[in-house]
Each structure stands twice: as structure tokens, then as C-alpha cells.
């Protein structure tokens, strides 16, 4: 039996809640058979129940985890889920089951497979989030409406994890009062911040990805500075790729691969 959810974290928690309720009613007899699956991954003819999103489930489930197993556990579960690693749903379910059985957060029990998988997923998301806090490059957008005096800054990236929400507080504090958009091109959604500390995540408009910057002069100056600071004799592509993997280069204004290649030539 599968409890099918819509792919969101709220949907996942709702499905897990329904699964645990079912286990409680059956006195645990379906524990080894029941699981959770995304709508897009469920196969035809497989017995399943569509789990509806429970209102306020994120707050309620988080309070349950923190109240019974420690304040760090809700964040561990959330970040591990955002890793989008294959099978992370099953690992999280086993992880929560284990916590309920031993009545504490089992995060230090790395000899247990599900705990090790959750810990690795948590680190994967946290590591990528930390990197993008320093690697996102914002550009001032070219607003087509001449009557608009609002300056909007835009950044885009293609993360391996669904870490967009984890970047929100960092950049709203950094750009307090400055409107900005961060677009996740891999998942076709964006983070919008217009005023104060309010932000929201919604589906990205396709036209957003074709938006043009008005800061071409400053970008060119930054690229020239970056190139001039490079010492051709000390360029070490292998070390550079180790410190900043090439997967991050695509959306950097300085375009290190192109500049270092021209420096060598």
C-alpha cells in the first residue's frame, strides 16, 4: 500500500501522518508494507491512497518532532527531504519510526542505514545552500515599464537540491527593503521578495528566464578585473574545480572558465 502525495513537503508530511494513523489502527501490522510515493512515480494497478494536504501540517508535525525528539529534528527532516535523493522518503519514514521507538532523535546512530542516509541527505542540502549564499550573482533587471521606478534584482541558478526556501531568510536580511527574484531554473519556480522580510515562492513565468540585465557595463568591468587579477603562471584548473566545481560556473558573472582560458592563451 502506498500513500501518494503531491510532491511538496506539506504533502509528504500529510502522507506520513496518514500512514502512521493507518499503522496505529492496524496495531503496526502494515508497517513493512505501507510507504509513501509521489504522484508522478506511482505505477498503474498498484494499491494506493491519495493523501490530501492537511492544513497546518508543517507546523503541527514540526511541533510533534521537536517536542518529543529534540528541537533539531524538524530541520533535519526538512533538509533531508529537500535533497531529493532517490528513496529519501522511505529513509525518512524509517528514521521517524526509529525515533518513536527509542523516544529520541537517532541522528547519532550512523551505524543504522536509514539514519546514515538521512544524515547524508541533510549534509548534501546544507552544503549546497551554504555555497549558494556566496555564489549567487544578482543583476539589475531591465524594466520595460518606463513609469516604474522600482529596481528589481535578479539571480538564477540550477541547484541539485531544492534549497530555494533555505536561501530566503539569508537574502531577505541581506537585501532588506530591496526587491529581488531568485529563480530555480531546474524546478521552474522562483523566490520573490518585494518589501520588508516578506517573501513567497511560486511558479516562474517563462519570460523571467529571458529577462535582460541593465548592468552590462558593470559586469564587463567585473570580468575585466577578474581577468587582470589572474596570474597565468599560477592558474591551476584542477585546484579551481576542486574549490568551486564547474557546475556552479554557468550563472557566475565572472565566467571563470572562459576568462582563465583566455588568460592562458
C-alpha positions as CSV (number, residue, x, y, z in Angstrom):
1,X,0.0,0.0,0.0
2,X,1.3,3.5,-0.9
3,X,0.2,6.8,0.4
4,X,0.5,9.1,-2.6
5,X,1.4,12.8,-2.1
6,X,1.7,15.8,-4.4
7,X,5.5,16.2,-4.3
8,X,5.6,19.0,-1.7
9,X,7.0,18.8,1.8
10,X,3.5,19.5,3.2
11,X,2.1,16.7,1.1
12,X,4.8,14.4,2.3
13,X,4.1,15.1,5.9
14,X,0.4,14.6,5.3
15,X,1.0,11.3,3.7
16,X,3.3,10.2,6.6
17,X,0.6,11.2,9.0
18,X,-2.0,9.1,7.3
19,X,0.5,6.2,7.1
20,X,1.2,6.3,10.8
21,X,-2.5,6.6,11.6
22,X,-3.1,3.5,9.5
23,X,-0.4,1.6,11.3
24,X,-1.9,2.6,14.7
25,X,-5.3,1.4,13.6
26,X,-3.9,-1.9,12.4
27,X,-1.6,-2.2,15.5
28,X,1.5,-2.0,13.3
29,X,0.7,-4.9,11.1
30,X,1.1,-2.9,7.9
31,X,4.4,-1.3,8.9
32,X,6.6,-3.3,6.5
33,X,4.2,-2.9,3.5
34,X,3.0,0.7,3.7
35,X,5.1,3.5,2.2
36,X,4.9,6.9,0.6
37,X,5.2,7.8,-3.1
38,X,5.0,10.9,-5.3
39,X,2.0,11.2,-7.7
40,X,4.4,11.2,-10.6
41,X,6.1,8.0,-9.5
42,X,3.1,5.8,-8.7
43,X,2.6,2.9,-11.2
44,X,-0.7,1.7,-12.6
45,X,-2.6,-1.0,-10.7
46,X,-0.5,-0.6,-7.5
47,X,-2.8,-0.2,-4.5
48,X,-2.6,3.4,-3.2
49,X,-4.4,6.1,-1.3
50,X,-4.2,9.7,-2.3
51,X,-3.2,11.7,0.8
52,X,-4.7,15.2,0.9
53,X,-2.7,18.0,2.3
54,X,-3.6,18.6,6.0
55,X,-3.9,22.3,6.8
56,X,-1.1,23.5,9.1
57,X,0.6,20.1,8.9
58,X,4.2,21.6,8.7
59,X,3.8,23.5,12.0
60,X,2.0,20.7,13.8
61,X,4.3,17.9,12.6
62,X,7.3,20.1,13.5
63,X,6.0,20.7,17.0
64,X,5.5,17.0,17.4
65,X,9.0,16.2,16.4
66,X,10.7,18.9,18.4
67,X,8.5,18.2,21.4
68,X,9.2,14.5,21.5
69,X,12.7,14.1,19.9
70,X,14.5,17.4,20.1
71,X,14.5,20.8,18.5
72,X,16.9,19.9,15.7
73,X,14.9,17.0,14.3
74,X,12.3,19.1,12.3
75,X,15.1,20.9,10.4
76,X,16.9,17.5,9.8
77,X,13.8,16.0,8.3
78,X,13.1,19.1,6.2
79,X,16.6,19.5,4.7
80,X,16.9,15.7,4.1
81,X,13.6,15.8,2.2
82,X,14.9,18.8,0.1
83,X,17.9,16.7,-1.0
84,X,15.6,14.9,-3.5
85,X,17.8,11.8,-3.3
86,X,16.2,8.6,-4.6
87,X,14.5,6.8,-1.8
88,X,14.8,9.6,0.7
89,X,11.1,9.3,1.6
90,X,11.5,5.7,2.8
91,X,14.6,6.6,4.7
92,X,12.8,9.4,6.5
93,X,9.9,7.2,7.4
94,X,12.2,4.6,8.9
95,X,14.1,7.4,10.6
96,X,11.0,8.8,12.3
97,X,9.8,5.3,13.2
98,X,13.1,4.7,14.9
99,X,12.8,7.9,16.8
100,X,9.3,6.9,18.0
101,X,10.6,3.6,19.1
102,X,13.7,4.8,21.1
103,X,12.0,8.1,22.1
104,X,14.8,10.4,21.0
105,X,16.4,11.7,17.8
106,X,18.6,8.9,16.4
107,X,20.8,11.2,14.3
108,X,24.0,9.9,16.0
109,X,23.2,6.3,15.2
110,X,25.1,6.3,11.9
111,X,25.5,2.5,12.0
112,X,21.8,2.3,11.1
113,X,21.3,2.6,7.4
114,X,18.3,4.9,7.4
115,X,20.0,7.3,9.8
116,X,23.1,7.4,7.7
117,X,21.1,8.1,4.6
118,X,19.1,10.9,6.3
119,X,22.4,12.4,7.6
120,X,24.0,12.3,4.2
121,X,20.9,13.9,2.6
122,X,20.9,16.6,5.3
123,X,24.5,17.4,4.7
124,X,24.0,17.5,0.9
125,X,21.3,20.1,1.1
126,X,23.0,22.2,3.8
127,X,26.3,22.2,1.9
128,X,24.8,23.4,-1.3
129,X,22.7,26.0,0.5
130,X,25.8,27.4,2.1
131,X,27.7,27.5,-1.2
132,X,24.9,29.4,-3.0
133,X,24.8,32.0,-0.2
134,X,28.2,33.2,-1.7
135,X,27.8,32.1,-5.3
136,X,24.5,33.7,-6.4
137,X,25.1,36.7,-8.6
138,X,22.4,39.4,-8.8
139,X,21.8,41.7,-11.8
140,X,19.5,44.7,-12.0
141,X,16.7,43.9,-14.4
142,X,15.7,45.9,-17.4
143,X,12.1,47.1,-16.5
144,X,10.1,47.6,-19.7
145,X,7.6,50.0,-18.0
146,X,9.3,53.4,-18.0
147,X,6.9,54.8,-15.4
148,X,8.1,52.2,-12.9
149,X,10.8,53.4,-10.5
150,X,11.2,50.1,-8.8
151,X,14.6,48.5,-9.2
152,X,14.4,44.7,-9.1
153,X,17.5,42.5,-8.8
154,X,17.5,39.0,-10.3
155,X,19.6,35.9,-9.8
156,X,19.2,32.4,-11.2
157,X,20.7,29.0,-10.5
158,X,20.2,25.3,-11.1
159,X,20.8,23.6,-7.8
160,X,20.8,19.8,-7.4
161,X,18.8,20.1,-4.2
162,X,15.5,22.0,-3.7
163,X,17.3,24.6,-1.5
164,X,15.4,27.8,-2.7
165,X,13.4,28.2,0.5
166,X,16.6,27.8,2.7
167,X,18.1,30.9,0.9
168,X,15.2,33.1,1.6
169,X,16.0,34.4,5.1
170,X,19.7,35.0,4.3
171,X,19.0,37.2,1.2
172,X,16.0,39.0,2.7
173,X,18.2,40.1,5.6
174,X,21.0,41.0,3.2
175,X,18.7,42.9,0.8
176,X,16.3,44.4,3.3
177,X,13.9,46.6,1.6
178,X,15.3,45.8,-1.9
179,X,13.0,43.8,-4.3
180,X,14.7,40.7,-5.7
181,X,13.9,37.5,-7.5
182,X,15.8,34.2,-7.3
183,X,14.9,31.7,-10.0
184,X,15.4,28.0,-9.7
185,X,15.6,27.0,-13.4
186,X,15.8,23.3,-12.6
187,X,12.3,23.3,-10.9
188,X,10.8,26.3,-12.8
189,X,10.0,28.2,-9.6
190,X,11.2,31.5,-8.1
191,X,11.6,33.2,-4.7
192,X,10.0,36.7,-4.7
193,X,10.9,39.4,-2.2
194,X,9.3,42.8,-2.6
195,X,9.4,44.6,0.8
196,X,10.4,44.1,4.4
197,X,11.0,40.5,5.3
198,X,8.1,39.1,3.3
199,X,8.9,36.5,0.6
200,X,7.0,33.9,-1.3
201,X,7.8,31.0,-3.7
202,X,5.7,30.5,-6.8
203,X,5.9,29.0,-10.3
204,X,8.3,31.0,-12.5
205,X,7.0,32.8,-15.6
206,X,8.9,31.6,-18.7
207,X,9.6,35.2,-19.7
208,X,11.5,35.6,-16.4
209,X,14.4,33.4,-17.7
210,X,14.8,35.7,-20.8
211,X,15.0,38.9,-18.7
212,X,17.9,41.1,-19.5
213,X,20.2,43.0,-17.2
214,X,20.9,46.7,-17.4
215,X,24.3,46.4,-15.7
216,X,26.3,45.2,-18.7
217,X,28.9,47.8,-18.1
218,X,29.5,46.8,-14.5
219,X,29.5,43.2,-15.5
220,X,32.1,43.8,-18.2
221,X,34.2,45.8,-15.7
222,X,34.0,43.0,-13.1
223,X,35.0,40.4,-15.8
224,X,38.0,42.6,-16.7
225,X,39.0,43.0,-13.1
226,X,38.7,39.2,-12.6
227,X,40.8,38.6,-15.6
228,X,43.5,41.1,-14.7
229,X,43.8,39.7,-11.2
230,X,44.5,36.2,-12.5
231,X,48.2,35.3,-12.8
232,X,48.6,33.0,-15.8
233,X,51.6,31.2,-14.3
234,X,49.7,30.2,-11.2
235,X,46.4,29.1,-12.8
236,X,45.5,25.6,-11.6
237,X,42.3,24.4,-13.2
238,X,42.2,21.2,-11.2
239,X,42.5,23.1,-7.9
240,X,40.0,25.7,-9.0
241,X,37.5,23.0,-9.9
242,X,38.0,21.4,-6.5
243,X,37.3,24.6,-4.6
244,X,34.5,25.7,-7.0
245,X,33.0,22.8,-9.1
246,X,32.3,23.6,-12.7
247,X,28.6,23.1,-12.2
248,X,28.4,26.5,-10.4
249,X,30.2,28.4,-13.2
250,X,27.3,28.7,-15.6
251,X,25.5,31.5,-13.8
252,X,28.5,33.4,-12.5
253,X,29.0,36.9,-13.9
254,X,32.8,36.4,-14.0
255,X,32.6,33.2,-16.0
256,X,35.9,31.8,-14.7
257,X,36.3,29.1,-17.3
258,X,36.2,31.5,-20.2
259,X,38.4,34.1,-18.6
260,X,41.0,31.7,-17.4
261,X,41.2,30.1,-20.8
262,X,41.8,33.5,-22.4
263,X,44.4,34.3,-19.8
264,X,46.3,31.2,-20.6
265,X,46.2,32.0,-24.3
